[in-house]
Amino acid sequence: MSLPSPWTPDPDEWRELLAGEPAYRARQLWQGLYEQGLAPSELSTLPAALRHRLDEVVRPSLHLEREQRDPADGTVKWLWGTEDGVALETVLMPYRDRVTVCVSSQAGCAMACGFCATGQAGYQRNLSVGEILEQVVAARAAAAPRRLSNIVFMGMGEPFANYDRVLTAVRRIVGDLGIGARHVTVSTIGLVPGIDRFAAEGLQVGLAVSLHAANDELRSELVPVNRRHPIAEVVAASRRFREQTGRRVSFEWAMIDGVNDRPGDADELAVVAADARAHVNLIPLNPTPGWPTTGSPAGRIADFARRLTDRGINVTVRANRGTGIDAACGQLAAGHQPETPVTVGPRRRRPRAATQVGGLRAPPASGPSIL
Ligand code: SAH
């Protein structure tokens, strides 16, 4: 059985682990973990005997399996392994004005969106609070001397399918790692109960909702969970989130060639975005092995964006980062069995080395029915 991460216990649990120690030890430990990003075994302020004792009950959960850097834009992708053999990925993106880390909330994902590499690979398990925080602590150390400024829960997994741990991690990121709530964004596929719960937490954290289609027929094909939480409910929950928190929701829309990038799609999106008073974020679809279509051409994205703007919607087009190392949106699909041959899907743009981070499921024999 693997030991819990030092970042998993809450202050009360730490007090129990520190039973018999002077009260100030808890404070020293919390500061060491969150301000300095050190594991208990590295805390020289603690007596050696205590460090050893703690090392037997808690230990960092993630070990680095592989680091890849994209020289084109400075993006760094980490593949982590855990003692129980699951793998997850984290992406650090330095920009001119900010440094953002994209963290995973689950190993794999059960939402099964066909165009997403994590969805194609399937679900393994929820990450612990510690496993989420260790990604952020590692990113903060790697960002130095720059300050890690933004956290986005847009890596592997569906954050609201791991609600309690994600919420605790968010509270520690804001309260103990000192990152402003407004610089933290949780992205959801649209789990309506999760959106409502999150709105009631009294946080100023941002919310992104992965919409991708504004009619139920198409959205249910792209995003299977739409059958459980259809668009009207997702849009209504987004509107409530905005009303309750005062924070604007952002609708994510992966631009898929010939699928959701036509003028009629923009018109439908404009209606629901206006309804929720949401910002729209267009993401050119990144190719993944199990999905037989590609991102929309730049000209069509520009036309789509203009059509939305003309209808009074706020739009941004997200720049692709880390495509050279498969670290871009939706490309995270960790697996650390390099001996497993990786199946190359239809219309792949780049050959994938057999030793590359992979373990992806074979593409379906026939393409998705929308094509
Ligand atoms: N489960 C959450 C967070 C993870 S995905 C969610 O669905 O929001 C983060 C974003 O990347 C989502 O908007 C997702 O739809 C998008 N995405 C997934 N696969 C993609 C791909 N191949 N190309 C571009 N964006 C993708």
Residues whose N, C-alpha, C, O or C-beta is under 5 A from the ligand:
A	BS01	SAH	F115 C116 A117 F153 M154 G155 G157 E158 P159 S187 T188 I189 S210 E252 A254 I283 P284 L285 N286 T288 C329 G330
